[in-house]
Each structure stands twice: as C-alpha cells, then as structure tokens.
C-alpha cells in the first residue's frame, strides 16, 4: 500500500461524550455532525451562535448541551473526542496540549497543525458513509469530489445498507461456510447495484439465500481466474477484471504487471509475485502451475494476473491444462494486449484498408530464449501484413536478418515501443533494417512492422539517429 496522509477511521459515537470549545457557526457545523452520529455533545462557550441554540433544542440525534462558560483543562477528561473552534493560535495550542494530556483525540477547526484527526467531506447514505480527506490541503477540492460521488451513489443505497445490517445475523446463522457467506454478500451487492432504488424485503433475503446455498458447494472448492492486466495503464482494465481482483483470496502476478493495477485488488487478498521476466531470474512454469492448483484445492479464489492478454503469449494454455487436470474450475478474463494498447496510443490502425490486409502477432523468442526456428518468414515478408513482435530485444537483429533474406523490404517502416501505455512509454522509429541495428528502449519492448508505421517516420527520425549513435558508441 502507498503511504497514507491520514488513517481513515470511523468513530462509534452513540452515547459517547464529546466536548466542543467555541460557539461559532463553524463549531455548530461540527456539533451537528457529532450529534447526528449519536454523541452526547457538551459545548463550552461564552458566546453562542443561533445555529447552536437551535441544535440544542432539536438535535438530529444524540444530545447537545450548552454551557455558557469558557472551557477549562479539567473539563476535557472523560471525553471520547475534543473539538475546538479558535481564531487565536495561542488558545488552540493550549486546547490541543490539554486534550493530549487528558488522552483525548483533538481537532481544532481549520488548523491542521493542532489536529490529531480530521473531518472529511461526507457522503451520507447511512449506514453507508463515504468520507473524503485532502489532509486539510484543499477542502474545496474534497467538497467537489463529494459532489461527484453523491451523484454516483443513489440515495436508495441507504436502504440496502440498512438491509445488510438487519440481515447480517441471519446470514451468520444460515449454516453457510465462510466462503458461502462471502458469496451471499457478493450476490447481495450485485442485487443492490442492479436495483439501487429498490426496497429490499424479506423475500429478497430468502431468494438471495437460496441462490447462495445452490452456489456455495462450488465456492468452497476454490477456483482460478486468469486475468489480463493490460499493457500497463490501469484504466484499461475491464470491469470484469476489476470484479475478479476484488473477490480474490490470492493474486499470483507477473513481474510486468503495473503496481497501479494491484491497487484494484481486495485489500485482504494475499499478493504473490511469480515473476516471469525474459532473460532473468523467474519462477518456472511448473512451479506456478503447482502453486496455483494447490491454493485453489485449499478453497482459495486464485487470480492469476498476467500482463496484456493471458491468451496471447501468456502461457495460458499450460495453466488451463494444469487446472483442468486437477479438476479446478477456471475462468479467463481477457485484457488489452500490448499491440492494441500501443496502436491506440499512437493512433495507428493495425488493419488500415490501404496498408494492411491482416495483422499477425509473433514472439521474438522460443522456449529456450533463442529466436524460434519455425517462423514463417514468407509471412513476415508480406508487404500487406502488419507484424507485431513481442519480446524481441535479444533476438531482433537475427530476426530482421532472416526476414530480409526471405524478401522483407529493408525500407519497411517500423516502430519499437517500450513500456506501452505507461507514463514512461518511449518509442523509436525507422526502417526495419535500422531498428535491427539500433539499441532498443529500456523496459519491456515490442516492435511493429508495416506500412501503417510510415506516418511516424519523419516525426521520429531524430530519435532514430540518436538510438543509432548510442548503439555505435564504445
């Protein structure tokens, strides 16, 4: 997990005592929040605004008691939270120090330096509550984000969240095993999303429970889902991929999967790197297969997360066979393959009707790491084809030499793209003969060959010359 500016927590304040020092409108807003959470709020202020007086008469929940006197150090003992509203930093310092001495978490409104915790912008769908914090840096920005989230979360979600609260004990007593109970709540969530403004009733509960009991035996056996992580940009994940990541118990991910993709995973999921990087230390495929099958047999929901699309040079076939041989249920979630990601970023049509009749993907190395011996060189030489070469960094010179010998025009336009769709994506352009002699960009790289690359020739000639000079340097 990336570092957090603040730890987001939700205090249970029902029947808890909270002290507020100050009688301003800012203090009134915090008092309203605290009372809405069921707190017993004691306000100490010599001057009290009209809003506070109204809240004392008609609190949204809890109670509000007003004491028309200045707060004092002894008054802070025994409270769950302490809130201060002061214009003066000296008074704020005194209040904060007194609260800390009393062991009470403190917040001084609009003064982050005197806050042990902060109030976020709130989206209220109680018992579902969403809070947004910018660590005090940009409250207006947080309010804008709140407005966006409010528009996305139907008001009816409050009814579904309330139903979840009332049904929880019944689900625990239903006899469903752990994975079955989790499956129930996944089915519940799907129903809520499909009918957000519906009014969940006992009939809904019985239907969901019956569906879950029918599905529970397969859930207990564990499963494997092969998920395409795409070429790097997490926004290219499919919705189905996100759902798989959010329901996983264990995620086995490749070395080339972008860290940002893993941020979509369920927080409780165990993440295991089974690195497979070309020409470097990596797990053997047999080891990955055994780990994947063993975890699934123990009842885990395993996501095998692969860069790009798992069905394109991802060894998915071997993993599918291993699961089927072990009787493990397996699902495949496709992803955006690197060629599609690169084409979309560069605005290139891989099958432009004036430049290419077909598109073909080939691998730049075989099982032994060397150039495959069974490549159809005449197909590579076809001037009406768009060819995309995956993982060719070590073998590209030999591949280009063989393709030219088979009839590929040395002047055919070509591109080498590294770190496709990521912020540090780089590219060089030239003829295929030039790329065969150039130093390719750092990072995972693919090469495109074909007439559709011609539009980039003039724009990137300077980059190509630089790469050639770098390659020729001692």
Beta strands, then each sheet from edge to edge (+ up, - down):
strand 1: 17-21
strand 2: 40-44
strand 3: 63-67
strand 4: 81-84
strand 5: 105-108
strand 6: 121-125
strand 7: 128-132
strand 8: 223-228
strand 9: 250-253
strand 10: 270-273
strand 11: 301-306
strand 12: 329-333
strand 13: 358-363
strand 14: 385-390
strand 15: 413-418
strand 16: 426-431
strand 17: 445-449
sheet 1: 3+ 2+ 1+ 4+ 5+
sheet 2: 6+ 7-
sheet 3: 10+ 9+ 11+ 8+ 12+
sheet 4: 13+ 14+ 17- 15+ 16-
end
